[in-house]
Amino acid sequence: MPETLYIVLAVIVVLGVVIGLYAGSKKRKGDQYRLDETTTPVITDEEARADQAVAEPDVVSDEPVVEDAPVPTLETPESVPSRMQRLRARLARSGSMGKALLSILSRADLSEDDWDEIEETLLAADVGLEASDDLMEKLRTETKVRGTTDTSVVREILREQLLALVDPSLDRTLDTTPGVGDDGQHHPATVLVVGVNGTGKTTTIGKLSRVLVAEDKTVVLGAADTFRAAAAEQLATWGERVGVDVVRSDIEGADPASVAFEAVAEGRKQNADVVVVDTAGRLQNKAGLMDELGKIKRVMEKQAPVREVLLVIDATTGQNAMSQAKVFSEVVGITGIVLTKLDGTAKGGIVINVQRTLGVPVKFVGLGEGADDLAPFDPEGFVDALLN
């Protein structure tokens, strides 16, 4: 009997152990399932070793890691029609010369004092003595013939006479059409830009490049102003903004003619449409510097004909600009004028004066400091803005 009891007790103990082991196994499996449901991965030792092998490869390259340079975001210049409309509006808001003339001409029975006031207004606007006399004579004749002081009629008379002086018949287009030389090779249209210190010449070239890019022209700039340390950097910054290459020398005081030559050569190499070359600002009474300017032009022409020579004039300098223009014209043959700082039309008469003096058209005007504040000169728009 006791032996039977011992056997039963042993069986019970064994069964208890077996049941306990089975319950523990189920609990562990349930825990693993819950971890799986929470998307926490169960990583084995073998998987961990494989991941480490991928993260830390056996072969380590001695080559430096070269990251791609960030690509600069190019600016999109304003379209030419848009900027012309905007600049005309700005010009019209400050049409002091036209307003003063209309005010005087609208008076009944103009006296000699009134005509003297008209002359003073024209001279103050830098129209020039000869052009002022011509305009006054025609105004006197027309107002007497029509026998009216009606503002609208007087305005029309003044518009006709001012427009005749500005001369819309002059060719104001910029020759930017590339050609083929006698050697049968591509020749870009080359533009030489000259002017005295302080007229905003380098800035004007940067703005001009934006005008050309807006017209879908490919452009190369030449930084031949090697005497002003910041000139090349300034031009390079303008070029980078619209994706235009700039040829420059890293040597301060380098031969400017050499830089100009290389710029045209690069333009030929790239099949560019236009090459625009900057030059050092120089005073018209510095004979040596003026001779150098002639040399730059001759050297450029060994690569391609110089199609345009633009003289940049500060519109606020008045009569002093006339003597500058004459000397530059004699040395390099000016083909067009760029008037900067024409943001106050009290000096707008310089357009008439410079064209009358040189027989050369104003081709571009600048009316502000913005990157796109340069536009082709529109005679009718200019006169209408004066009289608005």
C-alpha positions as CSV (number, residue, x, y, z in Angstrom):
1,M,0.0,0.0,0.0
2,P,2.6,2.6,0.9
3,E,4.5,1.7,-2.3
4,T,1.4,2.4,-4.4
5,L,1.0,5.8,-2.7
6,Y,4.6,6.7,-3.4
7,I,4.1,5.9,-7.1
8,V,0.9,8.0,-7.3
9,L,2.7,11.0,-5.7
10,A,5.6,10.7,-8.1
11,V,3.3,10.7,-11.1
12,I,1.5,13.8,-9.7
13,V,4.9,15.6,-9.3
14,V,6.0,14.7,-12.8
15,L,2.7,15.8,-14.3
16,G,3.0,19.1,-12.4
17,V,6.4,19.7,-13.8
18,V,5.3,18.9,-17.4
19,I,2.3,21.2,-17.1
20,G,4.4,24.0,-15.7
21,L,7.0,23.7,-18.6
22,Y,4.1,23.7,-21.1
23,A,2.5,26.9,-19.7
24,G,5.8,28.8,-19.6
25,S,6.4,27.9,-23.3
26,K,2.9,29.3,-24.3
27,K,3.6,32.5,-22.3
28,R,6.9,33.1,-24.2
29,K,5.2,32.6,-27.5
30,G,2.4,35.0,-26.6
31,D,4.9,37.7,-25.6
32,Q,6.7,37.3,-28.9
33,Y,3.5,37.7,-30.9
34,R,2.6,40.9,-29.1
35,L,6.1,42.3,-29.9
36,D,5.5,41.4,-33.5
37,E,2.2,43.2,-33.5
38,T,3.9,46.4,-32.3
39,T,6.2,46.1,-35.3
40,T,9.3,45.8,-33.1
41,P,11.6,43.5,-35.1
42,V,13.3,40.5,-33.4
43,I,16.9,40.6,-34.7
44,T,19.0,37.5,-34.4
45,D,22.7,37.5,-33.8
46,E,23.3,36.4,-37.3
47,E,21.3,39.3,-38.7
48,A,23.1,41.8,-36.5
49,R,26.5,40.6,-37.7
50,A,25.3,40.9,-41.4
51,D,24.1,44.5,-40.8
52,Q,27.4,45.4,-39.2
53,A,29.3,44.0,-42.2
54,V,27.3,46.2,-44.5
55,A,27.6,49.4,-42.4
56,E,31.3,48.8,-41.8
57,P,32.8,47.3,-45.0
58,D,36.1,45.5,-44.8
59,V,37.6,47.7,-47.5
60,V,37.8,51.4,-46.7
61,S,38.7,53.7,-49.7
62,D,41.4,56.3,-49.1
63,E,39.8,58.6,-51.7
64,P,38.2,61.8,-50.3
65,V,34.4,62.1,-50.5
66,V,33.6,64.7,-53.1
67,E,30.2,66.2,-52.9
68,D,28.5,67.8,-55.9
69,A,28.8,71.6,-55.7
70,P,25.4,73.3,-55.3
71,V,24.0,74.6,-58.6
72,P,23.3,78.3,-58.3
73,T,19.8,79.4,-59.1
74,L,19.8,81.6,-62.2
75,E,17.7,84.7,-62.2
76,T,15.2,85.3,-65.0
77,P,15.6,88.8,-66.3
78,E,12.5,90.9,-66.9
79,S,11.3,90.9,-70.5
80,V,12.1,94.0,-72.6
81,P,8.5,95.0,-73.3
82,S,7.7,94.8,-69.6
83,R,10.6,96.8,-68.5
84,M,10.0,99.5,-71.1
85,Q,6.4,99.9,-69.9
86,R,7.6,100.1,-66.3
87,L,10.3,102.6,-67.0
88,R,7.9,104.9,-69.0
89,A,5.6,104.9,-66.1
90,R,8.4,105.9,-63.8
91,L,9.5,108.6,-66.2
92,A,6.0,110.0,-66.4
93,R,5.8,110.4,-62.7
94,S,8.7,112.9,-62.7
95,G,8.0,114.8,-65.9
96,S,9.0,118.2,-64.5
97,M,10.3,119.7,-67.8
98,G,7.2,118.9,-69.8
99,K,4.9,120.1,-67.0
100,A,6.8,123.4,-66.7
101,L,6.6,124.0,-70.5
102,L,2.9,123.2,-70.7
103,S,2.1,125.5,-67.9
104,I,3.8,128.4,-69.6
105,L,2.5,127.7,-73.1
106,S,-1.0,127.5,-71.9
107,R,-1.0,131.1,-70.8
108,A,-3.0,133.6,-72.8
109,D,-1.0,136.2,-74.8
110,L,2.5,135.0,-74.0
111,S,4.9,137.9,-73.2
112,E,8.6,138.1,-73.7
113,D,9.1,137.2,-70.0
114,D,7.1,134.0,-70.7
115,W,9.3,133.1,-73.6
116,D,12.4,133.8,-71.5
117,E,11.0,131.4,-68.9
118,I,10.5,128.8,-71.6
119,E,14.2,129.2,-72.6
120,E,15.4,128.9,-69.0
121,T,13.4,125.7,-68.6
122,L,14.9,124.2,-71.7
123,L,18.4,125.1,-70.7
124,A,17.9,123.8,-67.2
125,A,16.9,120.5,-68.7
126,D,20.2,120.3,-70.6
127,V,18.5,120.6,-74.0
128,G,21.4,122.8,-75.1
129,L,21.5,126.4,-76.4
130,E,21.2,125.6,-80.1
131,A,18.4,123.1,-79.7
132,S,16.6,125.4,-77.3
133,D,16.6,128.3,-79.8
134,D,15.4,126.0,-82.5
135,L,12.6,124.7,-80.4
136,M,11.5,128.1,-79.2
137,E,11.3,129.5,-82.7
138,K,9.1,126.6,-83.9
139,L,6.9,126.9,-80.8
140,R,6.4,130.6,-81.4
141,T,5.5,130.1,-85.0
142,E,3.0,127.2,-84.4
143,T,1.2,128.8,-81.5
144,K,0.7,132.0,-83.6
145,V,-0.5,130.1,-86.6
146,R,-3.0,128.1,-84.7
147,G,-4.0,131.0,-82.5
148,T,-4.9,129.1,-79.4
149,T,-3.9,128.6,-75.8
150,D,-6.0,125.5,-75.4
151,T,-3.9,123.1,-73.3
152,S,-4.6,120.0,-75.5
153,V,-3.6,121.9,-78.6
154,V,-0.5,123.4,-77.0
155,R,0.5,120.0,-75.7
156,E,0.2,118.5,-79.3
157,I,2.4,121.3,-80.7
158,L,5.0,120.8,-78.0
159,R,4.9,117.0,-78.5
160,E,5.4,117.4,-82.3
161,Q,8.4,119.7,-81.8
162,L,10.1,117.7,-79.0
163,L,9.6,114.5,-81.0
164,A,11.3,116.1,-84.0
165,L,14.3,117.0,-81.9
166,V,14.5,113.5,-80.4
167,D,14.4,112.2,-83.9
168,P,12.6,108.9,-84.1
169,S,14.1,108.2,-87.5
170,L,17.5,107.3,-86.0
171,D,18.4,103.7,-85.9
172,R,18.4,102.7,-82.2
173,T,18.8,98.9,-82.6
174,L,21.8,97.2,-81.1
175,D,23.6,95.0,-83.6
176,T,23.7,91.7,-81.9
177,T,23.5,89.4,-84.9
178,P,26.5,87.1,-85.2
179,G,28.0,86.5,-88.6
180,V,30.6,84.6,-90.5
181,G,34.0,86.1,-91.2
182,D,36.2,85.9,-94.2
183,D,37.8,82.8,-92.7
184,G,34.4,81.1,-92.8
185,Q,34.3,80.9,-89.0
186,H,31.6,82.1,-86.5
187,H,32.0,85.7,-85.5
188,P,30.0,87.0,-82.5
189,A,28.6,90.5,-82.5
190,T,31.1,92.4,-80.4
191,V,30.3,95.4,-78.3
192,L,32.8,97.8,-76.7
193,V,31.6,99.9,-73.8
194,V,33.4,103.0,-72.8
195,G,32.9,106.0,-70.4
196,V,34.5,108.0,-67.7
197,N,34.7,107.0,-64.1
198,G,31.5,107.2,-62.1
199,T,29.0,106.9,-64.9
200,G,28.0,103.3,-63.9
201,K,29.7,101.7,-66.8
202,T,30.4,98.2,-65.3
203,T,26.9,98.1,-63.8
204,T,25.4,99.1,-67.1
205,I,27.2,96.2,-68.8
206,G,25.8,93.8,-66.2
207,K,22.3,95.2,-66.8
208,L,22.8,95.0,-70.6
209,S,23.7,91.3,-70.3
210,R,20.4,90.8,-68.7
211,V,18.6,92.5,-71.6
212,L,20.4,90.3,-74.0
213,V,19.6,87.1,-72.0
214,A,16.0,88.2,-71.9
215,E,16.1,88.2,-75.7
216,D,17.5,84.7,-75.7
217,K,21.0,85.7,-76.7
218,T,24.1,83.8,-75.6
219,V,26.6,86.2,-74.1
220,V,30.3,86.4,-73.0
221,L,31.6,89.4,-71.0
222,G,35.1,90.7,-71.0
223,A,36.5,92.4,-67.9
224,A,39.1,94.6,-69.6
225,D,38.9,97.2,-66.8
226,T,42.1,95.8,-65.1
227,F,43.0,99.0,-63.2
228,R,40.0,99.0,-60.8
229,A,40.4,96.0,-58.6
230,A,36.7,95.4,-57.9
231,A,35.6,95.8,-61.6
232,A,36.3,92.2,-62.6
233,E,34.6,90.8,-59.4
234,Q,31.6,93.1,-60.0
235,L,31.2,91.9,-63.6
236,A,31.6,88.3,-62.6
237,T,28.8,88.7,-60.0
238,W,26.5,90.1,-62.7
239,G,27.4,87.2,-65.0
240,E,26.8,84.5,-62.4
241,R,23.3,85.8,-61.8
242,V,22.2,85.0,-65.3
243,G,24.6,82.3,-66.3
244,V,26.9,84.4,-68.5
245,D,30.7,83.6,-68.7
246,V,33.1,86.4,-67.8
247,V,36.7,86.4,-69.2
248,R,39.1,88.1,-66.8
249,S,42.7,88.2,-65.6
250,D,43.8,87.3,-62.1
251,I,46.6,89.8,-62.4
252,E,45.8,93.3,-61.3
253,G,46.9,95.8,-63.9
254,A,47.1,93.2,-66.7
255,D,47.1,94.3,-70.3
256,P,43.4,95.3,-71.0
257,A,43.8,94.7,-74.7
258,S,44.9,91.1,-74.0
259,V,41.8,90.5,-71.9
260,A,39.6,92.0,-74.6
261,F,41.2,89.8,-77.2
262,E,40.7,86.6,-75.1
263,A,37.1,87.6,-74.5
264,V,36.3,87.7,-78.2
265,A,38.3,84.5,-78.8
266,E,36.2,82.8,-76.1
267,G,33.0,84.1,-77.7
268,R,34.1,82.5,-81.0
269,K,34.9,79.3,-79.3
270,Q,31.5,79.1,-77.6
271,N,29.6,80.2,-80.7
272,A,28.2,83.0,-78.6
273,D,25.9,85.6,-80.1
274,V,27.4,88.6,-78.4
275,V,30.6,89.6,-76.6
276,V,30.5,92.7,-74.5
277,V,33.8,94.2,-73.3
278,D,34.2,96.5,-70.3
279,T,37.0,99.1,-70.3
280,A,38.6,101.2,-67.6
281,G,36.9,104.5,-66.8
282,R,39.1,107.3,-68.1
283,L,39.0,111.0,-68.3
284,Q,38.8,112.5,-71.8
285,N,41.9,114.7,-71.2
286,K,44.2,111.7,-70.5
287,A,45.7,111.2,-73.9
288,G,47.6,108.0,-73.0
289,L,44.6,106.3,-71.7
290,M,42.5,107.3,-74.7
291,D,45.2,105.9,-77.0
292,E,45.0,102.7,-75.1
293,L,41.3,102.6,-75.7
294,G,41.9,102.8,-79.4
295,K,44.4,99.9,-79.0
296,I,41.7,97.7,-77.3
297,K,39.4,98.2,-80.2
298,R,42.1,97.4,-82.8
299,V,43.1,94.2,-80.9
300,M,39.4,93.1,-80.7
301,E,39.0,93.5,-84.4
302,K,41.7,90.9,-85.0
303,Q,39.2,88.3,-83.8
304,A,35.9,89.9,-85.0
305,P,34.7,93.3,-86.2
306,V,33.5,95.6,-83.4
307,R,29.9,96.2,-84.3
308,E,29.0,98.6,-81.5
309,V,30.8,101.1,-79.4
310,L,28.5,102.3,-76.6
311,L,29.3,105.4,-74.6
312,V,27.8,105.4,-71.1
313,I,26.9,108.9,-69.9
314,D,25.6,110.0,-66.5
315,A,22.5,112.1,-67.4
316,T,23.0,114.3,-64.4
317,T,26.4,115.6,-65.6
318,G,24.9,118.0,-68.1
319,Q,27.1,119.9,-70.5
320,N,30.3,118.2,-69.2
321,A,29.0,115.0,-70.9
322,M,29.1,116.7,-74.3
323,S,32.9,117.3,-74.2
324,Q,33.4,113.7,-73.0
325,A,31.2,112.4,-75.8
326,K,33.1,114.4,-78.5
327,V,36.5,113.0,-77.5
328,F,35.3,109.4,-77.2
329,S,33.7,109.7,-80.6
330,E,37.0,110.9,-82.2
331,V,39.0,108.0,-80.7
332,V,36.8,104.9,-81.1
333,G,33.8,106.0,-83.2
334,I,30.7,105.9,-80.9
335,T,27.7,104.1,-82.4
336,G,25.3,104.6,-79.5
337,I,24.7,106.3,-76.2
338,V,23.5,104.8,-72.9
339,L,22.1,107.4,-70.5
340,T,22.2,106.3,-66.9
341,K,20.5,108.0,-63.9
342,L,17.8,109.5,-66.1
343,D,15.4,109.2,-63.2
344,G,14.6,113.0,-63.1
345,T,13.3,114.4,-66.3
346,A,14.5,117.9,-65.3
347,K,17.7,116.7,-67.1
348,G,15.8,114.8,-69.8
349,G,16.9,117.3,-72.5
350,I,20.3,115.8,-72.6
351,V,18.8,113.2,-74.9
352,I,18.2,115.9,-77.5
353,N,21.6,117.6,-76.8
354,V,23.9,114.5,-77.1
355,Q,22.2,113.3,-80.3
356,R,22.3,116.7,-81.9
357,T,26.0,117.2,-81.0
358,L,27.2,113.7,-82.2
359,G,24.6,112.6,-84.7
360,V,24.5,109.4,-82.6
361,P,21.3,107.9,-81.2
362,V,20.6,107.2,-77.5
363,K,20.0,103.4,-77.6
364,F,19.4,102.6,-73.9
365,V,18.3,104.5,-70.8
366,G,18.6,103.6,-67.1
367,L,16.0,105.0,-64.6
368,G,16.9,103.3,-61.4
369,E,19.2,101.1,-59.3
370,G,17.3,97.8,-59.9
371,A,18.9,95.0,-62.0
372,D,16.3,95.4,-64.7
373,D,16.1,99.2,-64.7
374,L,17.7,99.4,-68.2
375,A,15.7,99.4,-71.4
376,P,16.0,100.3,-75.1
377,F,15.2,104.0,-75.6
378,D,11.8,104.7,-77.1
379,P,11.5,108.2,-78.5
380,E,7.7,108.5,-78.6
381,G,7.4,106.9,-75.1
382,F,10.0,109.3,-73.8
383,V,8.3,112.4,-75.1
384,D,4.9,111.3,-74.0
385,A,6.2,110.6,-70.6
386,L,7.6,114.1,-70.4
387,L,4.2,115.6,-71.2
388,N,2.1,113.2,-69.2
